[in-house]
Amino acid sequence: MIHVLLPLLASAPMADQANDQAFFAILAETKMMRMAGVELMRDIPDLPPGFKMPAGMEMMTGKPSRILNMRLWSPSIAPKEAFAYVEPPTGLKQGKKLDLELYRPTASEPGKRKGDVFDPDSTPDFTIKIYWGSSETVREGQPRVIEWKGLTAEQKAAMRQMARDAQAESDYFYKPDWTTAFWPTKKQPGQIDPTASLVGTYTLTTNYCGNVAIDAPQNVNFLAPYEITAPDLEKKIDLTKALKFEWKQIPYSLGQAASIVAMEGKNTLIMWSSSEVFVEGLMGDMGFLQMSEVRDFVERTIFMAGDRMAVDVPAGIFKEADFVMMNMVGYGPGAALDKAQPLPRIQAKSTLSIMLGGKKMKF
């Protein structure tokens, strides 16, 4: 149900284009996961290529991971003999040829991911409390409280539609009547070396929707991971006090956002955002935003500046919570072409997830 207020933005720009326009995206993420109050297991060796560390173990190593996804969306169902592959730069350390796998939705299966859409009527006593802004104390006029039982029929319909949109857009295969070609695949799992570079030329070749090449310049690379310098994440965090987070600056970052989501009992969701202004639906990772969007959000104080290295969370707003999770994202430079078929872009971001604690966290 959290996704009701966490709509994701589509990873590819699909609006205001010709009906036959295809899109190609190279999406690079530097990911860090931590669990507050748990000492890091620093002696765990790196896993060999092709092996992925479980998420729970990843939280305890303090080691970042790199994730690279390539997606090609084309507005038709590709023929049976269709193929697509990418020739990456040598510095990526993934070989000379990356074969994209094709997914063709059917009328009865528009997407791979299925799931029930949250209905406000199913939990009539559910309440959301929303806080925002960097401050040691709760600001005047906060929190914004939303109660399901107080929603009108129109608002409930809007919530249902938002939930459906969030569920669909979180799936790479969501668009009916479009073919999605993707990498990594089972044959090429795409384990990215910590020393690999995104910089260089990527050449896409297909036999069904066009060919294109795009360059990642020197400043478009995997971003540095988030390194929290305060508080000490190996010690338990006191959720009754103001939370003061500090981190090392991420070079090339254009803008940043932080958010915290917590459950208090079964019927209360508490949310905080680093945005200095209240914006509906702004919470969590918004996908791979384009540079113009990030700069606009920074100018409007919805995002923190790229060189920001600290943020405060008001005291006590999570003190009764059972589970408290913090997320941070830093958006880096990208590259794109104005006209091409397919229309390509490259985008990078750095993300951090921290399990901060809570009354039901046993560690």
Order of alpha helices (4+ residues) and beta strands (2+ residues): beta-alpha-beta-beta-beta-beta-beta-beta-alpha-beta-beta-beta-beta-beta-beta-beta-alpha-beta-beta-beta-beta-beta
